[in-house]
Amino acid sequence: MKKFTKGFLIGTLTTVGAVLAGLVSFHKTVVSPIEEEEQRFDDNRRKAVRKSRSAHIN
């Protein structure tokens, strides 16, 4: 029974580690680039609005 318990715990920890590694890699390869692109679009939009307003003030 001791071997079963030890194997079960090791298997559970390994599975949890694999799932966490998968989530982290998914976040880095899919979510982060999308967030960075959205941030870039927001920055460009802010710059365009400032430029537009400053051009029409004079």
N, C-alpha and C positions, 0 to 999 in steps of 0.2 A: 504494500500500500504506500510505502514511503517513496518508492520510485515513481509511482503514478502521480502523486501529489507534486513531486519535484518536476516531473516532466510537464504536468499541466501548468504549473506556474511559469516555467520557462517558455512554454508555447504561448501562453497568454501574453507575457511581456514582449515576446518577439512579434506577435501579431499587432499589439498596440504600437510598438515602435515602428513597424512597417506602415501602419495606417498614418501615424503622425508624419513620417518621412514623406509619404505620398501627398499629404495635405500641404506640407511646407513647399514641396517642389511644384505642386499645382499653383500655389499662390505666387511663387516666384516667376513661373513661366507664363501664367495666364492673367492673373489679377493685377500684378504690379505693372506690367506694360500698359494695360488698359487705363489704370489710374494715372500713370505718368503722361499718357497721351491726353487724357481729359484735363490734366493740370496745364499742359502746354497749350491746349485750345483756350482754356480760361485766361491764361496769361496773354495770349495773342488778342483775344477779344477785349480785354482791359486796355491793352495798348492801343487798339484801333479806336476804342471809344474816347480815350484821352486825346488822341491825335485828331479825331473828328471834332471834338469840342473845342480844342485850341485853334483849329483852323477857322471855325465859325465865330469865334469871339471878336476877332478884329474887324 
